[in-house]
Amino acid sequence: MTIKTIYSALISLAVLGLSACSTEVNNEQSQVINPETSSTRAFTLTPKNSPQTRTEVIISDHTYWTAGDRLIAYNITNPQGYDQVTAADSGIHTKFKGDIHWKEGDELALFYPFRYNTKETPMGIVPLGLKENTIIVDGKPVTGHQNGTMSNFKYFDYMWGKLKNIQTDGHSAWDDFLMDKQYCFIRLNIIYNGKPVTGLTQVTIKDIYTEGDFNLSTGQLTYTNKGEMTVTADKPLDYFDILLLPDAHLRASFIIHTKSGYTFNATMEREYNYVKGKYYTYTITVKDPDPFIPIDGVKWGKYNLQYEPTEHQNGWVEGYRLAKNAWDYFYTNNDPFNLYPEFLPRAFNCVAFDHFRWGNIAYAHNYSHDAMRYYSTYTGNIQGQQLNNCYGDLAYYASKGDWKLPTTNDFRKLMAKTGEYLGYYVDNGNVVVGVLFDPTVPENLKGKVLDKNGRVIGRTNQTNAIYVGDYRKENCTRMKHFTKEDIDKGVFLPCAGAYTEYNDGAPRLQRPSAQALYWTSDGKPCDYRLATAFSAYYMTNGCFFPGTVSGCRSTNNPKWSMYSIRPVYAK
């Protein structure tokens, strides 16, 4: 399955109100009840059959109560534990019955749903959560989760209200009270390349409050730290409804998965004030991101050139493509200090590979010993050139003219107009060492080599080694532990190793995850066997040679060596 990752900002905001009532009146008004003298007062409403389901959440109208719905009744004035009342009828307007502790003048709090505490809390404090909740259905506890639909909001339909200044006049029933929703929710829609996306299967929402302690006396919610929550649909959906706790400084991030294998990433572009009792609609509008980043007039590709026999992409010669991630390369080594990585497949011409000889097209991805002699003998610049589909600029040929090899000068400008970080990215347990050229650093840091804290430790395009330490000792090393967000800022060149030994009996990459070797389009004018390459090395003694195209070895790379290619956009 093809996985695509697409980045965007959230746009379009709509708000509706939510409420619940028995006969919509002020939630702090006088109520009429039975004037008995005992501390426990009985409601005389006639109940229906045994409890059925939780309340139904309806955004276009008031809450529809279901017979058997249970509320907490809590005496704020004279706390004596939690009592409960039960809905006698189904409908928007209903009555409740139950026994509660109260006397004339007491103030009562009502909370929906009646539930068992999930942790020890002081009297009058009810813990709330969004990931799962246990409620009472048919007299038994039932645990439910959010599933992207309003139907499962019934497990989290937190409501609260007060009854003040209770009077007695001989009646024995309550009516007329208002309960406010204590949550809000959003409906997420996705528009991709101008069309609605359907078949949504899962949403992970980050930087939100997922738990809190609700004070029945004050109606205030005290939060724990922010976290994240994953909501999985029972079946693919056209949109996701997600219930949230109020947040005056919400700036959430979303990861949305679809049945077709797409992954959409979005982050709110600013903070929002999410208040309780509101319904927010967000439309995420996305398009395919540019696969390049402009730096000093050159549109640098974000991904390496790759060959995979089963690959079929529009605009590409069969088998060729750009890597899916900036740190991707085939046959990744899990340890940069491992000098003996796993052997490569011996099907030299028909397996995935992403190291290529200089100027070779016809046998570019074949790493057998017999193919070693196939390289271009041209001594000039081959950018954008090809000869009979046999020799020339492989990136230009494979992409049908959209991409091309970078020149030596392109690399020089890249290093001069960025800050160069030495570091590593961890991908599914594999440590991918590389250099990140970040154009967003301040001007005074461009052309400099930087440590993980942004301090200058050298100059770019130099051949001097810099001691950075052991990557495994994160508190001691000067190498930066890259995040995906870091890598998205600039051009990340992974140390993908090289293929130079041509040992058909034991083929393997040389120093994957420890050395970066990338072809330029420039051959050596005085020697048809050599060409210029970009290089960077991480040594087992903790020294790092930053990226360069100016060292004595840079112009003397044998063309039969198989190096990586990071193309630049040709249009």
Secondary structure as a PSIPRED ss2 file (coil, helix, strand):
# PSIPRED VFORMAT (PSIPRED V4.0)

   1 M C   1.000  0.000  0.000
   2 T C   1.000  0.000  0.000
   3 I C   1.000  0.000  0.000
   4 K E   0.000  0.000  1.000
   5 T E   0.000  0.000  1.000
   6 I E   0.000  0.000  1.000
   7 Y E   0.000  0.000  1.000
   8 S E   0.000  0.000  1.000
   9 A E   0.000  0.000  1.000
  10 L E   0.000  0.000  1.000
  11 I E   0.000  0.000  1.000
  12 S E   0.000  0.000  1.000
  13 L E   0.000  0.000  1.000
  14 A E   0.000  0.000  1.000
  15 V E   0.000  0.000  1.000
  16 L E   0.000  0.000  1.000
  17 G E   0.000  0.000  1.000
  18 L C   1.000  0.000  0.000
  19 S C   1.000  0.000  0.000
  20 A E   0.000  0.000  1.000
  21 C E   0.000  0.000  1.000
  22 S C   1.000  0.000  0.000
  23 T C   1.000  0.000  0.000
  24 E C   1.000  0.000  0.000
  25 V C   1.000  0.000  0.000
  26 N C   1.000  0.000  0.000
  27 N C   1.000  0.000  0.000
  28 E C   1.000  0.000  0.000
  29 Q C   1.000  0.000  0.000
  30 S C   1.000  0.000  0.000
  31 Q C   1.000  0.000  0.000
  32 V E   0.000  0.000  1.000
  33 I E   0.000  0.000  1.000
  34 N C   1.000  0.000  0.000
  35 P C   1.000  0.000  0.000
  36 E C   1.000  0.000  0.000
  37 T C   1.000  0.000  0.000
  38 S C   1.000  0.000  0.000
  39 S C   1.000  0.000  0.000
  40 T E   0.000  0.000  1.000
  41 R E   0.000  0.000  1.000
  42 A E   0.000  0.000  1.000
  43 F C   1.000  0.000  0.000
  44 T C   1.000  0.000  0.000
  45 L C   1.000  0.000  0.000
  46 T C   1.000  0.000  0.000
  47 P C   1.000  0.000  0.000
  48 K C   1.000  0.000  0.000
  49 N C   1.000  0.000  0.000
  50 S C   1.000  0.000  0.000
  51 P C   1.000  0.000  0.000
  52 Q C   1.000  0.000  0.000
  53 T C   1.000  0.000  0.000
  54 R C   1.000  0.000  0.000
  55 T C   1.000  0.000  0.000
  56 E E   0.000  0.000  1.000
  57 V C   1.000  0.000  0.000
  58 I C   1.000  0.000  0.000
  59 I C   1.000  0.000  0.000
  60 S C   1.000  0.000  0.000
  61 D C   1.000  0.000  0.000
  62 H C   1.000  0.000  0.000
  63 T C   1.000  0.000  0.000
  64 Y E   0.000  0.000  1.000
  65 W E   0.000  0.000  1.000
  66 T C   1.000  0.000  0.000
  67 A C   1.000  0.000  0.000
  68 G C   1.000  0.000  0.000
  69 D C   1.000  0.000  0.000
  70 R E   0.000  0.000  1.000
  71 L E   0.000  0.000  1.000
  72 I E   0.000  0.000  1.000
  73 A E   0.000  0.000  1.000
  74 Y E   0.000  0.000  1.000
  75 N E   0.000  0.000  1.000
  76 I C   1.000  0.000  0.000
  77 T C   1.000  0.000  0.000
  78 N C   1.000  0.000  0.000
  79 P C   1.000  0.000  0.000
  80 Q C   1.000  0.000  0.000
  81 G C   1.000  0.000  0.000
  82 Y E   0.000  0.000  1.000
  83 D E   0.000  0.000  1.000
  84 Q E   0.000  0.000  1.000
  85 V E   0.000  0.000  1.000
  86 T E   0.000  0.000  1.000
  87 A E   0.000  0.000  1.000
  88 A C   1.000  0.000  0.000
  89 D C   1.000  0.000  0.000
  90 S C   1.000  0.000  0.000
  91 G E   0.000  0.000  1.000
  92 I C   1.000  0.000  0.000
  93 H C   1.000  0.000  0.000
  94 T C   1.000  0.000  0.000
  95 K C   1.000  0.000  0.000
  96 F E   0.000  0.000  1.000
  97 K E   0.000  0.000  1.000
  98 G E   0.000  0.000  1.000
  99 D E   0.000  0.000  1.000
 100 I E   0.000  0.000  1.000
 101 H E   0.000  0.000  1.000
 102 W C   1.000  0.000  0.000
 103 K C   1.000  0.000  0.000
 104 E C   1.000  0.000  0.000
 105 G C   1.000  0.000  0.000
 106 D C   1.000  0.000  0.000
 107 E C   1.000  0.000  0.000
 108 L E   0.000  0.000  1.000
 109 A E   0.000  0.000  1.000
 110 L E   0.000  0.000  1.000
 111 F E   0.000  0.000  1.000
 112 Y E   0.000  0.000  1.000
 113 P C   1.000  0.000  0.000
 114 F C   1.000  0.000  0.000
 115 R C   1.000  0.000  0.000
 116 Y C   1.000  0.000  0.000
 117 N C   1.000  0.000  0.000
 118 T C   1.000  0.000  0.000
 119 K C   1.000  0.000  0.000
 120 E C   1.000  0.000  0.000
 121 T C   1.000  0.000  0.000
 122 P C   1.000  0.000  0.000
 123 M C   1.000  0.000  0.000
 124 G C   1.000  0.000  0.000
 125 I E   0.000  0.000  1.000
 126 V E   0.000  0.000  1.000
 127 P E   0.000  0.000  1.000
 128 L E   0.000  0.000  1.000
 129 G E   0.000  0.000  1.000
 130 L C   1.000  0.000  0.000
 131 K C   1.000  0.000  0.000
 132 E E   0.000  0.000  1.000
 133 N E   0.000  0.000  1.000
 134 T E   0.000  0.000  1.000
 135 I E   0.000  0.000  1.000
 136 I E   0.000  0.000  1.000
 137 V E   0.000  0.000  1.000
 138 D C   1.000  0.000  0.000
 139 G C   1.000  0.000  0.000
 140 K E   0.000  0.000  1.000
 141 P E   0.000  0.000  1.000
 142 V E   0.000  0.000  1.000
 143 T E   0.000  0.000  1.000
 144 G E   0.000  0.000  1.000
 145 H E   0.000  0.000  1.000
 146 Q C   1.000  0.000  0.000
 147 N C   1.000  0.000  0.000
 148 G C   1.000  0.000  0.000
 149 T C   1.000  0.000  0.000
 150 M H   0.000  1.000  0.000
 151 S H   0.000  1.000  0.000
 152 N H   0.000  1.000  0.000
 153 F H   0.000  1.000  0.000
 154 K H   0.000  1.000  0.000
 155 Y H   0.000  1.000  0.000
 156 F C   1.000  0.000  0.000
 157 D C   1.000  0.000  0.000
 158 Y C   1.000  0.000  0.000
 159 M E   0.000  0.000  1.000
 160 W E   0.000  0.000  1.000
 161 G E   0.000  0.000  1.000
 162 K E   0.000  0.000  1.000
 163 L E   0.000  0.000  1.000
 164 K C   1.000  0.000  0.000
 165 N C   1.000  0.000  0.000
 166 I C   1.000  0.000  0.000
 167 Q E   0.000  0.000  1.000
 168 T E   0.000  0.000  1.000
 169 D C   1.000  0.000  0.000
 170 G C   1.000  0.000  0.000
 171 H C   1.000  0.000  0.000
 172 S C   1.000  0.000  0.000
 173 A C   1.000  0.000  0.000
 174 W C   1.000  0.000  0.000
 175 D C   1.000  0.000  0.000
 176 D C   1.000  0.000  0.000
 177 F C   1.000  0.000  0.000
 178 L E   0.000  0.000  1.000
 179 M E   0.000  0.000  1.000
 180 D E   0.000  0.000  1.000
 181 K E   0.000  0.000  1.000
 182 Q C   1.000  0.000  0.000
 183 Y C   1.000  0.000  0.000
 184 C E   0.000  0.000  1.000
 185 F E   0.000  0.000  1.000
 186 I E   0.000  0.000  1.000
 187 R E   0.000  0.000  1.000
 188 L E   0.000  0.000  1.000
 189 N E   0.000  0.000  1.000
 190 I E   0.000  0.000  1.000
 191 I E   0.000  0.000  1.000
 192 Y E   0.000  0.000  1.000
 193 N C   1.000  0.000  0.000
 194 G C   1.000  0.000  0.000
 195 K E   0.000  0.000  1.000
 196 P E   0.000  0.000  1.000
 197 V C   1.000  0.000  0.000
 198 T C   1.000  0.000  0.000
 199 G C   1.000  0.000  0.000
 200 L E   0.000  0.000  1.000
 201 T E   0.000  0.000  1.000
 202 Q E   0.000  0.000  1.000
 203 V E   0.000  0.000  1.000
 204 T E   0.000  0.000  1.000
 205 I E   0.000  0.000  1.000
 206 K E   0.000  0.000  1.000
 207 D E   0.000  0.000  1.000
 208 I E   0.000  0.000  1.000
 209 Y C   1.000  0.000  0.000
 210 T C   1.000  0.000  0.000
 211 E E   0.000  0.000  1.000
 212 G E   0.000  0.000  1.000
 213 D E   0.000  0.000  1.000
 214 F E   0.000  0.000  1.000
 215 N E   0.000  0.000  1.000
 216 L C   1.000  0.000  0.000
 217 S C   1.000  0.000  0.000
 218 T C   1.000  0.000  0.000
 219 G C   1.000  0.000  0.000
 220 Q C   1.000  0.000  0.000
 221 L E   0.000  0.000  1.000
 222 T E   0.000  0.000  1.000
 223 Y E   0.000  0.000  1.000
 224 T C   1.000  0.000  0.000
 225 N C   1.000  0.000  0.000
 226 K C   1.000  0.000  0.000
 227 G E   0.000  0.000  1.000
 228 E E   0.000  0.000  1.000
 229 M E   0.000  0.000  1.000
 230 T E   0.000  0.000  1.000
 231 V E   0.000  0.000  1.000
 232 T E   0.000  0.000  1.000
 233 A E   0.000  0.000  1.000
 234 D E   0.000  0.000  1.000
 235 K E   0.000  0.000  1.000
 236 P E   0.000  0.000  1.000
 237 L E   0.000  0.000  1.000
 238 D C   1.000  0.000  0.000
 239 Y C   1.000  0.000  0.000
 240 F E   0.000  0.000  1.000
 241 D E   0.000  0.000  1.000
 242 I E   0.000  0.000  1.000
 243 L E   0.000  0.000  1.000
 244 L E   0.000  0.000  1.000
 245 L C   1.000  0.000  0.000
 246 P C   1.000  0.000  0.000
 247 D E   0.000  0.000  1.000
 248 A E   0.000  0.000  1.000
 249 H E   0.000  0.000  1.000
 250 L E   0.000  0.000  1.000
 251 R C   1.000  0.000  0.000
 252 A C   1.000  0.000  0.000
 253 S E   0.000  0.000  1.000
 254 F E   0.000  0.000  1.000
 255 I E   0.000  0.000  1.000
 256 I E   0.000  0.000  1.000
 257 H E   0.000  0.000  1.000
 258 T E   0.000  0.000  1.000
 259 K C   1.000  0.000  0.000
 260 S C   1.000  0.000  0.000
 261 G C   1.000  0.000  0.000
 262 Y E   0.000  0.000  1.000
 263 T E   0.000  0.000  1.000
 264 F E   0.000  0.000  1.000
 265 N E   0.000  0.000  1.000
 266 A E   0.000  0.000  1.000
 267 T E   0.000  0.000  1.000
 268 M C   1.000  0.000  0.000
 269 E C   1.000  0.000  0.000
 270 R C   1.000  0.000  0.000
 271 E C   1.000  0.000  0.000
 272 Y E   0.000  0.000  1.000
 273 N E   0.000  0.000  1.000
 274 Y E   0.000  0.000  1.000
 275 V C   1.000  0.000  0.000
 276 K C   1.000  0.000  0.000
 277 G C   1.000  0.000  0.000
 278 K E   0.000  0.000  1.000
 279 Y E   0.000  0.000  1.000
 280 Y E   0.000  0.000  1.000
 281 T E   0.000  0.000  1.000
 282 Y E   0.000  0.000  1.000
 283 T E   0.000  0.000  1.000
 284 I E   0.000  0.000  1.000
 285 T E   0.000  0.000  1.000
 286 V E   0.000  0.000  1.000
 287 K C   1.000  0.000  0.000
 288 D C   1.000  0.000  0.000
 289 P C   1.000  0.000  0.000
 290 D C   1.000  0.000  0.000
 291 P C   1.000  0.000  0.000
 292 F E   0.000  0.000  1.000
 293 I E   0.000  0.000  1.000
 294 P E   0.000  0.000  1.000
 295 I E   0.000  0.000  1.000
 296 D C   1.000  0.000  0.000
 297 G C   1.000  0.000  0.000
 298 V E   0.000  0.000  1.000
 299 K E   0.000  0.000  1.000
 300 W E   0.000  0.000  1.000
 301 G E   0.000  0.000  1.000
 302 K C   1.000  0.000  0.000
 303 Y C   1.000  0.000  0.000
 304 N C   1.000  0.000  0.000
 305 L E   0.000  0.000  1.000
 306 Q E   0.000  0.000  1.000
 307 Y E   0.000  0.000  1.000
 308 E C   1.000  0.000  0.000
 309 P C   1.000  0.000  0.000
 310 T C   1.000  0.000  0.000
 311 E C   1.000  0.000  0.000
 312 H C   1.000  0.000  0.000
 313 Q C   1.000  0.000  0.000
 314 N C   1.000  0.000  0.000
 315 G C   1.000  0.000  0.000
 316 W C   1.000  0.000  0.000
 317 V C   1.000  0.000  0.000
 318 E C   1.000  0.000  0.000
 319 G C   1.000  0.000  0.000
 320 Y E   0.000  0.000  1.000
 321 R E   0.000  0.000  1.000
 322 L E   0.000  0.000  1.000
 323 A C   1.000  0.000  0.000
 324 K C   1.000  0.000  0.000
 325 N C   1.000  0.000  0.000
 326 A C   1.000  0.000  0.000
 327 W C   1.000  0.000  0.000
 328 D C   1.000  0.000  0.000
 329 Y C   1.000  0.000  0.000
 330 F C   1.000  0.000  0.000
 331 Y C   1.000  0.000  0.000
 332 T C   1.000  0.000  0.000
 333 N C   1.000  0.000  0.000
 334 N C   1.000  0.000  0.000
 335 D C   1.000  0.000  0.000
 336 P C   1.000  0.000  0.000
 337 F C   1.000  0.000  0.000
 338 N C   1.000  0.000  0.000
 339 L C   1.000  0.000  0.000
 340 Y C   1.000  0.000  0.000
 341 P C   1.000  0.000  0.000
 342 E C   1.000  0.000  0.000
 343 F C   1.000  0.000  0.000
 344 L C   1.000  0.000  0.000
 345 P C   1.000  0.000  0.000
 346 R C   1.000  0.000  0.000
 347 A C   1.000  0.000  0.000
 348 F C   1.000  0.000  0.000
 349 N C   1.000  0.000  0.000
 350 C C   1.000  0.000  0.000
 351 V C   1.000  0.000  0.000
 352 A C   1.000  0.000  0.000
 353 F E   0.000  0.000  1.000
 354 D C   1.000  0.000  0.000
 355 H C   1.000  0.000  0.000
 356 F E   0.000  0.000  1.000
 357 R C   1.000  0.000  0.000
 358 W C   1.000  0.000  0.000
 359 G C   1.000  0.000  0.000
 360 N E   0.000  0.000  1.000
 361 I C   1.000  0.000  0.000
 362 A C   1.000  0.000  0.000
 363 Y C   1.000  0.000  0.000
 364 A C   1.000  0.000  0.000
 365 H C   1.000  0.000  0.000
 366 N C   1.000  0.000  0.000
 367 Y C   1.000  0.000  0.000
 368 S C   1.000  0.000  0.000
 369 H H   0.000  1.000  0.000
 370 D H   0.000  1.000  0.000
 371 A H   0.000  1.000  0.000
 372 M H   0.000  1.000  0.000
 373 R H   0.000  1.000  0.000
 374 Y C   1.000  0.000  0.000
 375 Y C   1.000  0.000  0.000
 376 S C   1.000  0.000  0.000
 377 T C   1.000  0.000  0.000
 378 Y C   1.000  0.000  0.000
 379 T C   1.000  0.000  0.000
 380 G C   1.000  0.000  0.000
 381 N E   0.000  0.000  1.000
 382 I C   1.000  0.000  0.000
 383 Q C   1.000  0.000  0.000
 384 G C   1.000  0.000  0.000
 385 Q C   1.000  0.000  0.000
 386 Q E   0.000  0.000  1.000
 387 L E   0.000  0.000  1.000
 388 N C   1.000  0.000  0.000
 389 N C   1.000  0.000  0.000
 390 C C   1.000  0.000  0.000
 391 Y E   0.000  0.000  1.000
 392 G E   0.000  0.000  1.000
 393 D C   1.000  0.000  0.000
 394 L H   0.000  1.000  0.000
 395 A H   0.000  1.000  0.000
 396 Y H   0.000  1.000  0.000
 397 Y H   0.000  1.000  0.000
 398 A H   0.000  1.000  0.000
 399 S C   1.000  0.000  0.000
 400 K C   1.000  0.000  0.000
 401 G C   1.000  0.000  0.000
 402 D C   1.000  0.000  0.000
 403 W E   0.000  0.000  1.000
 404 K E   0.000  0.000  1.000
 405 L C   1.000  0.000  0.000
 406 P C   1.000  0.000  0.000
 407 T C   1.000  0.000  0.000
 408 T H   0.000  1.000  0.000
 409 N H   0.000  1.000  0.000
 410 D H   0.000  1.000  0.000
 411 F H   0.000  1.000  0.000
 412 R H   0.000  1.000  0.000
 413 K H   0.000  1.000  0.000
 414 L H   0.000  1.000  0.000
 415 M H   0.000  1.000  0.000
 416 A H   0.000  1.000  0.000
 417 K C   1.000  0.000  0.000
 418 T C   1.000  0.000  0.000
 419 G E   0.000  0.000  1.000
 420 E E   0.000  0.000  1.000
 421 Y E   0.000  0.000  1.000
 422 L E   0.000  0.000  1.000
 423 G E   0.000  0.000  1.000
 424 Y E   0.000  0.000  1.000
 425 Y E   0.000  0.000  1.000
 426 V E   0.000  0.000  1.000
 427 D E   0.000  0.000  1.000
 428 N C   1.000  0.000  0.000
 429 G C   1.000  0.000  0.000
 430 N E   0.000  0.000  1.000
 431 V E   0.000  0.000  1.000
 432 V E   0.000  0.000  1.000
 433 V E   0.000  0.000  1.000
 434 G E   0.000  0.000  1.000
 435 V E   0.000  0.000  1.000
 436 L E   0.000  0.000  1.000
 437 F E   0.000  0.000  1.000
 438 D E   0.000  0.000  1.000
 439 P C   1.000  0.000  0.000
 440 T C   1.000  0.000  0.000
 441 V C   1.000  0.000  0.000
 442 P C   1.000  0.000  0.000
 443 E H   0.000  1.000  0.000
 444 N H   0.000  1.000  0.000
 445 L H   0.000  1.000  0.000
 446 K C   1.000  0.000  0.000
 447 G C   1.000  0.000  0.000
 448 K E   0.000  0.000  1.000
 449 V E   0.000  0.000  1.000
 450 L E   0.000  0.000  1.000
 451 D C   1.000  0.000  0.000
 452 K C   1.000  0.000  0.000
 453 N C   1.000  0.000  0.000
 454 G C   1.000  0.000  0.000
 455 R C   1.000  0.000  0.000
 456 V E   0.000  0.000  1.000
 457 I E   0.000  0.000  1.000
 458 G E   0.000  0.000  1.000
 459 R E   0.000  0.000  1.000
 460 T C   1.000  0.000  0.000
 461 N C   1.000  0.000  0.000
 462 Q C   1.000  0.000  0.000
 463 T C   1.000  0.000  0.000
 464 N C   1.000  0.000  0.000
 465 A C   1.000  0.000  0.000
 466 I E   0.000  0.000  1.000
 467 Y E   0.000  0.000  1.000
 468 V C   1.000  0.000  0.000
 469 G C   1.000  0.000  0.000
 470 D C   1.000  0.000  0.000
 471 Y C   1.000  0.000  0.000
 472 R C   1.000  0.000  0.000
 473 K C   1.000  0.000  0.000
 474 E C   1.000  0.000  0.000
 475 N C   1.000  0.000  0.000
 476 C C   1.000  0.000  0.000
 477 T C   1.000  0.000  0.000
 478 R C   1.000  0.000  0.000
 479 M C   1.000  0.000  0.000
 480 K E   0.000  0.000  1.000
 481 H E   0.000  0.000  1.000
 482 F C   1.000  0.000  0.000
 483 T C   1.000  0.000  0.000
 484 K H   0.000  1.000  0.000
 485 E H   0.000  1.000  0.000
 486 D H   0.000  1.000  0.000
 487 I H   0.000  1.000  0.000
 488 D H   0.000  1.000  0.000
 489 K C   1.000  0.000  0.000
 490 G C   1.000  0.000  0.000
 491 V E   0.000  0.000  1.000
 492 F E   0.000  0.000  1.000
 493 L E   0.000  0.000  1.000
 494 P E   0.000  0.000  1.000
 495 C C   1.000  0.000  0.000
 496 A C   1.000  0.000  0.000
 497 G C   1.000  0.000  0.000
 498 A E   0.000  0.000  1.000
 499 Y E   0.000  0.000  1.000
 500 T C   1.000  0.000  0.000
 501 E C   1.000  0.000  0.000
 502 Y C   1.000  0.000  0.000
 503 N C   1.000  0.000  0.000
 504 D C   1.000  0.000  0.000
 505 G C   1.000  0.000  0.000
 506 A C   1.000  0.000  0.000
 507 P C   1.000  0.000  0.000
 508 R C   1.000  0.000  0.000
 509 L C   1.000  0.000  0.000
 510 Q E   0.000  0.000  1.000
 511 R C   1.000  0.000  0.000
 512 P C   1.000  0.000  0.000
 513 S C   1.000  0.000  0.000
 514 A C   1.000  0.000  0.000
 515 Q E   0.000  0.000  1.000
 516 A E   0.000  0.000  1.000
 517 L E   0.000  0.000  1.000
 518 Y E   0.000  0.000  1.000
 519 W E   0.000  0.000  1.000
 520 T E   0.000  0.000  1.000
 521 S E   0.000  0.000  1.000
 522 D E   0.000  0.000  1.000
 523 G E   0.000  0.000  1.000
 524 K E   0.000  0.000  1.000
 525 P C   1.000  0.000  0.000
 526 C C   1.000  0.000  0.000
 527 D E   0.000  0.000  1.000
 528 Y E   0.000  0.000  1.000
 529 R E   0.000  0.000  1.000
 530 L E   0.000  0.000  1.000
 531 A E   0.000  0.000  1.000
 532 T E   0.000  0.000  1.000
 533 A E   0.000  0.000  1.000
 534 F E   0.000  0.000  1.000
 535 S E   0.000  0.000  1.000
 536 A E   0.000  0.000  1.000
 537 Y E   0.000  0.000  1.000
 538 Y E   0.000  0.000  1.000
 539 M C   1.000  0.000  0.000
 540 T C   1.000  0.000  0.000
 541 N C   1.000  0.000  0.000
 542 G C   1.000  0.000  0.000
 543 C E   0.000  0.000  1.000
 544 F E   0.000  0.000  1.000
 545 F E   0.000  0.000  1.000
 546 P E   0.000  0.000  1.000
 547 G E   0.000  0.000  1.000
 548 T E   0.000  0.000  1.000
 549 V C   1.000  0.000  0.000
 550 S C   1.000  0.000  0.000
 551 G C   1.000  0.000  0.000
 552 C C   1.000  0.000  0.000
 553 R C   1.000  0.000  0.000
 554 S C   1.000  0.000  0.000
 555 T C   1.000  0.000  0.000
 556 N C   1.000  0.000  0.000
 557 N E   0.000  0.000  1.000
 558 P E   0.000  0.000  1.000
 559 K C   1.000  0.000  0.000
 560 W C   1.000  0.000  0.000
 561 S C   1.000  0.000  0.000
 562 M E   0.000  0.000  1.000
 563 Y E   0.000  0.000  1.000
 564 S E   0.000  0.000  1.000
 565 I C   1.000  0.000  0.000
 566 R C   1.000  0.000  0.000
 567 P C   1.000  0.000  0.000
 568 V E   0.000  0.000  1.000
 569 Y E   0.000  0.000  1.000
 570 A C   1.000  0.000  0.000
 571 K C   1.000  0.000  0.000
